[in-house]
């Protein structure tokens, strides 16, 4: 963190981390959904001239306006139930961050950082734009009151361009999502369910892509998903 950094913090809560960020970053934009907490933050942090407190749902905001078009980093400690939407929001933004550090439920962190052989849709979509890594495990008893689950901090080192060439990112992710239509089934059946095709038609696409139709969706690499997308053609209906 340096004086030239713009940091977007999602879910600042009582502002303990916000204060630390403001001491090192050039600009901190703290987005807090709760009206009461946002008011308390404004009072507590009023002495800082480099903090903007936005009382809103992060998912409803335009990222370019929020960052004022500048390069930015993201720090977040977010409710577990919106982890996936928040990750997708930043990963698929027109202006993506250069770095994200996010605390999330440990089980979700393991899913997000999974490698080929155990990847789900979320892991594929995150690895398209970043290199994710768990950097810290946070047991539940570190909090008061203690939640029912452990947490983990995940660092996302963002890529300047997608890890594989896919052309239409939205169409590619729709195809990957369809490929996980039934993740425990063999790929030709899972893809058929996701694309609403006959299994034979799905198997033909897989043959053209050079992928064994008997594999499970989670075993595919990014390169294989890219090959599958090229053979499937345009985004699925």
Secondary structure, DSSP 8 states (H G I E B T S, - for coil): --TT-EEEEE--TTSHHHHHHHHHSSEEEEEE--HHHHHHHHHHTTT-TTEEEEES-GGGS-HHHHHTTS--EEEEE--GGGHHHHHHHHHTSSS--SEEEEEEEHHHHHHHT--TTS--HHHHHHHHHEEEEEEEEE-GGGSSS--SS-EEEEEEEE-SS-SS--S-HHHHHHHHHHHTTTTTSBHHHHHHHHHT--HHHHHHHHHHHT--TTSBGGG--HHHHHHHHHHH-S---
